[in-house]
């Protein structure tokens, strides 16, 4: 029997192929995990409903009694139940300040809400293509919306800046640490296109710790599986941190092991074979 009881897996660029497709090998690996008694838990920066939609093509028995950790550890749901067990959020003042700064910089801005819907402002064509398979997105323009006062009734979880020039976005993030901290937020990066403003103290590691408490297991019994900066805290906190072969350089530094398989190959079978098989 494996010493590990749970695999906490990022979704995009880790478990999923392009266009949110689950590689066939990953489906077979999920079936083997069920046989071994190891829980598979998606742990993503996206909202619960978006993650659950990706899993609709799977046999529900593969996901029985599991959980979904969403919004970078801020929300935890039992799979199949849209009511979260825990939540987080930004003040409207902080979200508005971040939005207005992004607008001044001419960036595409995502505003993400607790109900799993997103408002995406001024997306380039590449972003519309990237989000084509994502549910619950409303596209808007910054013109006519100088601030977020029109959204005051909606609880906001996080705000993202998007750019096709990811290197420039990371350089921008390096200059905005004080700005973010003053607003009670912290910056992370994902999908080689996003800079994310999350509530301070909310990470995939904190979400994982809450889930471990719910399940009555130790963090040392968890494998963290990821690819990018917003996975780093999870990779550090888990008993074993595993990266896909396409992991970013900053995430690789926090992996105990980097697999030979990429997300495009379907990397979960290699993880199962190397670390879960008796």
Number of C-alpha atoms within 10 A of each C-alpha: 10 13 13 21 21 26 26 25 26 28 23 22 21 24 25 21 18 12 14 20 15 20 18 11 14 20 18 13 20 21 16 18 22 15 10 17 15 21 21 22 22 23 31 26 27 21 25 29 20 17 24 16 13 18 18 9 11 12 12 12 9 20 18 14 12 15 21 27 31 26 28 28 28 28 28 24 19 17 22 16 13 14 14 18 13 13 17 16 20 22 16 18 13 19 25 21 16 24 25 17 15 20 21 11 10 13 20 22 28 25 24 25 20 19 17 20 18 22 18 23 23 20 19 14 9 11 16 14 11 13 14 12 15 17 16 13 17 12 12 15 15 20 10 7 13 14 17 16 11 9 14 12 8 13 16 24 25 27 28 25 26 26 21 14 11 17 12 11 19 18 10 12 19 11 10 13 13 12 15 20 14 10 18 16 25 20 21 20 22 20 16 18 18 22 24 23 26 26 23 15 13 20 23 29 25 17 23 26 19 20 22 17 12 10 11 9 15 16 23 15 17 25 25 31 30 34 32 25 23 25 29 25 20 33 31 18 20 23 18 22 26 27 34 30 20 19 22 17 11 12 23 23 15 20 24 14 16 22 17 13 18 21 25 18 18 21 25 27 20 17 22 19 12 11 14 22 12 10
